[in-house]
Amino acid sequence: MTSNIDFINADTRKAFIKMALPMMAAMFLNLAYNIMDSIWVGNLLGETAMAALTSSTPVILLLTAIGMGATNGLSIILSQKIGAGDKKQVNSLVTTSFVAAVLFSVILTIILELGLPTILNCLNTRSELFDMAYDYLAVYLLGYISTFLYLYFAALLRSYGNTSLQAISILLCTILDCILNPIFIKWIGFNGAAVTTIISESISVIILVVYLVKKKLFSLHFSLVDFHLIKPMIKNALPSIVQQSIPAISTSFLTAVISAFSVTAIAGYGITGKLETILLYPAMAFNMVMTTIIGQCVGGKRTDRANDYLKCSILNGGAIVLILSILVAVFAKPLSRLFVNTSGVAELVSMYFLIVGAGYVFNTITNCLLGTINGMGKPMVGMLLMMFYYLVVRMPLAWIFSKTFLGLNGVWLAVLISHIVACISAALYYIIYKKKSQGKTNNSIQE
């Protein structure tokens, strides 16, 4: 069984671009898909509704991160099996992981529905926003199984080197979201945005499933379920879940800190979160692409190609995000007015990107490095690095700086510092790891 792209033998640059471009397209379409909710909510319902959506966002980000982490963890082991040409293990792994994905998403949905009031209280949700945020999330959670399964099937295709269909499915759903959002928001109010999300993501799942059934890339039979695979799946998935979830936990913490300032501050922070996805999504795409590419190279015993792919990802990713960072920083005010047309929010958003803007290039380099480290089968290292610069650097500094004369600008400064620290620490680990690996190889040759 072979992947759609031969990462092991093909030209590095061509193979990388063929994988990365559709993935970036998918991420930007997903960006448009996510932004539409905020634009319609802000314009049709105003600043308070935008603030309520911001208060709901940490939960949504965490759920998405859990899904991306779990499925990316699967992608690590699956891409290695595909690279090794082990068809039997691939079929068994896909079947076992599918059963696990359904059970996990259903159980998590039930737990979160029951614990939603407690979660919102922990996020320091303001009283005037609590009911709106609760009602929105209660509806959104009903469709979480669709969100999780979409991420699962997208990860399967990505493991085979196919990212094009993900872009196509998101394009169709983004168009549908643009059409349905204003209709449902005017019909049932704020919760209409959540209903539209459920409908759109369910359609995405159907598109991916139909394609997979037609292509017959693997066999899916319950007789292939192998409980012995649960342990290696968890071993790869847990660090990836934590790795993906830590930024969402950080966002939840910062939202709680910012909630102490004002509704305008919360609405403004929500808009910065939407706009910065323009700069974060390319980095996330490169992370997932590198995980798959390096995973297949490891499976095919060609780890020597890792450096070539890493350089390619850093050069391309860094250049793209540098240009985007400049554009977002320059046009921050008019972009913010697309969501909420108030001067206070526009000033806050503009200041955020003036302070944090340079950090996104560092973040892109970090993600390229983390994707490489994950693909080498070391997601635990990526998890520990993420814990360091979010939990040890960003969150404490944000809280401390927010209590000083810097106020909100202190929170933004903490974000910038964490991006820089993240890049330096990931680069140092990779350099040390490569030196140790080369040393072992040289010793083996001499022996």
N, C-alpha and C positions, 0 to 999 in steps of 0.2 A: 504494500500500500504506500503510495507516494503523496506528497503534499502538492498543492497547486503551484507552488514556487519551490525551486530547488535551491535552498539556502546554503547547502553544503558545497555544491560545485559551481553554482552560477556566479556571474560577475557581482561583486559585493554591492556596488552602487546601484546597479540596475535592479537586483533582487530586493534591496532595501527600499528603493523608491516605489517599486511595484507593490510592496506590502504596505508602506507607510502612507502613500497618497490616499487610497480609499479609506484607510483608517482615520486619517485626519479629516477627510470629507465627512465621514460618519460622525466624528466628534463635533465638527462645526454645525452639522445639521441637528445634532442632539442639542447643541448650544441654542440654536434658533428655536428648537422645540421647547426648551426650558424657559427661554426668555419671553416667549409669547404669553405664557401665563401671567408673568409679572407685568408686562405692558398692558394687557387687557384689564387686569385687576387694578393697577394704578390709575389708568385713564378712566375706567368706568366706575370705580368704587372709591378712589381717592387715597390720601396718605395713610389714614387709619387702617384701611384694608391692606395696603402695602406693608405696613408695620406688622400686621397680624400674619401675613404670608411670610415675612422675615422671621417671626417667632416660630413658625412651623418648619422653616427651612432646615434647621439643625437636625431634626428628626428625619427628614427626607434624605438629607445628605448622608446621615449615618446608615440608613437602610440601603441606600444605593452603594455606599462604600462596602457594606457587608456583602452585598451581592457581587460587586466587582472583585472584592478580595477572595471570596470563596471560589468564584469561577476562574479567576486568574490563577489561583492555586491549583485548580484542576488543569488549566492550560499548561502549567509547568511540567507536570508528569505526563500528560497526554501528548504534548509535542515531542517529548523525549521518546515515547513509545513509537510515535509515528516516524520519527527520525531513524529509529532502530529497525523499522519495518516489521514490528511485532503485531500482526493483525489480530490474533486471538486476544492478546492483552488489551488492545484498543477497544474491541467490541465489549469485553467484560467490564472495562473501566467506564465506558460510556453508559452502559446499562445500569451499573451500580451507582454511578454519580447522578443519573437522572432520577432514580428512586429517592436517593438522599436529598436531591434538590427540592423535589415536591414536598416531602415530609418536613424538611427544615423550614421552608417558606411558610407552610401552613401553621406550624407550631409557633414560629416567631410572630406571625400576624395575630394569633390569639393572645399571646403574652402581651404584645404591645397595645392591643385594643383594651385589655383589662387594666394595664398600667399607665394609660395615657395621661390621666389627671396628675399623677405623681411625677411623670416625666416633665410636663409643662411647668409644674411648680419648681422642679429642680433647675429648670432653665430660667428661673426668675421672670417668668412671663408676666407682664403688667396686667393688672386687673381688668382694664378697659379693653384688652386684646384677648383675654383668656378664652372666652366663649367662642369667638370667631376661629381662633387657632385650633381649639379642641374639635369643633364641628368639621373643619376642613380636614384635619388629620384622620378623624374617625372614618370619613368617606375614603380618603386616599389609601388607607391601610387595607381596605377591602380589595384593592387591586394589586396588592404587593406581590402575590404569587405570579401575576403577569410580568411585573418588573423583574423578578428574580429569574423566571424562566427565559425571558428575553436575553438577559445577561448570560445565562447558561448556554443557550443555543449559539449566541454570538461568539462565546469563548470556544465552543466546539469548532465552528467554522474558522476562527482565527488560528486554531491549532493546526489546521490543514493549510494555512497560508491564504485563506480566503477572507478578505475584508470588504470586498465590493458589495456583497449582498446586504451587509449591515448598513452601508451607506444608502442603498436603494430603499430598504425598508423604512429607515428613519426619514428619508425624503418624503415618502408617501404619507407617513404619519404626521410629519410637520405640516404638510399642506392641509391634512384633515384637521389638525389641531387649530390652525389659523382660522378655519371655517367654523368649527364647532364652538370654540372658546367664547366668542361674543354672544352666540346664541344661548348657550347654557348659563353663562353668567347673568344675562338679562332675564332668563327664565327662572332660575332658582337661586341667583345671587352668588355670593363668594364661593360656595361649595361647587358651583358649576365648573370651576377650573379643575377641581379634583376629579369630577365625573369625566370630563374631557380627557384627562390624563389616562384614566383607566381604559377608556374606549380605544385610544390611540395605541397604548402599549399592548393591549390584547391583540390588535390587528398586526402589530410588529411580530408578535410570537407566531401568529398563524402563518405569516409570510415565510419566516425562517423554517418552520416545521414543514410546510409544503415543499420548500426547496430541498431540505434534507431527505425527505421521503423519496422525492423524485431522483436525487443523485445517488442514493444508496451508498453513502460513504462508509457506513458501518452497519452492523446488524444489532437491532435492539430487541432482545428477548429476555423475559424475566428469568428464564433458566440460566442466563449468563451472569446473574447477580453473584458476586463473589465478596463475601464479608471480609475476606482477608485484605481486600483492597481499601477497606475503610480507614485502616490505620495510616497507610502512606498518603491517602487523600487528606485526612485531617492534619497530618504532619506538614503538608504543603499549604493547605487551606488556612489553618489558624494564623500562622504568621502573616499571610497575605491579607486576611481579614483585618487583623490588627493594624497592619501597615496602611491599608486603605482607610480604615476607620479613624485613625488618629487625627488626620486633618479635620474630619467632621466633628470629632470630640473637641478639637481646638476651636472650631467655629462656634460650637455650642457654648463653650466657655466664654469666648469673646462676646457673643450675643448677650450672655448674662451680664458681663461687665458693662457693655454699652447700654443695656436696658436701664441702668441707673442714671443715665443722662437725660434722655427725652425720647418722645415718640418720633420726632424728626431724626434724631440720631439713629434710631432703630431702622427707620425707613431708608435713610441714607446708606447705612451699612448693608442693608438688603440689596440695594442697587449696586453697590461696589462688588458684592458677591456675584451678582449676575454678570457684570461687565468684566470682572477679572477671569471669568471662565473663558473668555476670548483668549486669555494668556495662559491659563492653566490647562485647558483641554489639549492643545498641541503637545504639551509635556506629558500628559497622561497617555496620549496616543503613542508617543515614542516609547514610553515605559512598557506598555503592553506589547508593542511590536517587537521590542528588544527581548522581552521575556520569551516570546515564541521563537524568534530567530535563533537566539543563543541556546534555547532548549533543544531545538532540532540539531544544532551543531554539536551539542554535548551528546545527544543520542546517537549521532553519526560519528562520534569520536573525532570531531574536528574543532576542538576548542581553540585551536590556533587562529581561527577566523574571528574570534571575539573582538580583538583590538580593531580590526578593520571596520567591522560593523559599528563599534562604539564611536570611532572617529567620525564616521559618516553621519551617525545620528546626532552627535554633538554639533558638528558644523552646520548641518541643515536645520536642526531644531533651534540652535542658538540664533542663526540669521533670521529665521521666520519670526521668532518671538521678540527679537530686538526691534524689528520693524513694527510689529503689532503693538508693542509697549509704547513706542513713541506716538503712534496714532491715537491710542486710547488716552494717554496722558494729555495730549494736545486737545482732543475733542471730548474730554470728560464731562464738561458742563452741558453741552448740547445733547450728549448721549444720555445723561441722567434725566433730562427733561422729557425724554421719550417715555419714561416711567411715571414720574411725578413732576409736575411743572411748578416747583417752588424754589426760590433762590437759596433758602437755607440748606436744602438737600443738595442742590447743585454745588454749592461751595464746599460742603463736606466731601462729596464724591471727588471733586477736583483735587482737594488737598490730599486725599488718600492716595491717589495715583501719582501725585508729585513726589510723595515720600516713598511709596512702595515700588513704583514703576521699575526701577533698575533691578529689583530683586527677582523678576520673573525670568530673566536670562539665566541667573544662577539656579532657579528652580528647574528649568528645562534641562540643564546639565546634570543636576541631581537625579532627575527621573531617568535620563539615559543610563546613568551609572546603576541606579537601582534595578532597572529592567535587565541589565546585563548580569548583575549579581543574582537576581531572581532566577534567570534562565539557567544559571550555573547550578541551580538546585540549592541555593542558600537564602531562602526567603526570611529565615530567622534573623540573619544579619541586617537585611533591609528593615525588618520590624524594629530591631534595637536602635538603628540609626534614626528612624522616624520618631521613636519614643524620646530619644535624646533631644533632637532639636525642636520638637513640639512641646513635650511635657516638661523638659528641663530648661529650655531656652525661651520659646515663644510665650507660653502661658504665664509663667511667673513674671517675666519682664513686662508683659502687657498689663498685668494687675498692678505691679509696682509703679510703672510709668503713668498709669491712669490716675493714680492718687497724687501725682505731682502737678506742678504748674502746666505740664504738657497736656494734661487731659486726654482727649481723644487722639490727639497727634502722638501721644506717647504709645498708645495702642498700635498705631500705624508704624511707628518706629520699631517696635518689638517685632512686627511681622517682617520688616526689611532685614533686621539683624538675623532672624531665624533662617531666612532664605540663604544668606551668605554663609552662616555656620553650617547649614545642611550641605551645601556644595563642597565646602572644604573637607568636611568629615567623610563624605561619601568618596571623594577623590582620593583621600589619604588611605582609606580602607582598600580601595581597588588597587592602588599602586603597591601597597604592602602585600596584598593577596597574590598579585601577579608575580612579584619577586619571589615569594615563597614557592609558588607553583613551578616557576622556571628553575629554582634551585633544586627541587625534587626531581624534575625531569633530567637535569644535568647529572645529578648523582646516579640516577638509574642508568643513564647512558654509560657513565664511567664504570659502573659495576658490571 
